Amino acid sequence: MKIDHEYLKRLLHAFAEAPGPTTDINELEERGVPYDDPQFIFHMAILEDKGLVEQEDHDSGFGMRRGADGDVSWAAVPDLRQLGMSSWKDLKMSERGLL
């Protein structure tokens, strides 16, 4: 799968629009980013690899668990780290021609 930069923007926007410091997969879905889309898992893994998201309890991963049968379950609340929030703000400023 290729990185979809527009999808990453939508995902970061969904995190940034959370009413609190953390969000969950249901809130992200309400903001137009469904968690049952393969793009979601792929792009969340990218954000995690870059250190932009983490679990609320700071454990590794972003909350997705895949069972031996391939079934996916969610076990944590993802959090957009400060670095991720800074990246989101830089992206918005760049879109406005301010960077």
Secondary structure, 3 states (H helix, E strand, C coil): CCCCHHHHHHHHHHHHCCCCCCCCHHHHHHCCCCCCCHHHHHHHHHHHHCCCEEECCCCCCCCEEECCCCCEEECCCEEECHHHHHHHHHHHHHHCCCC
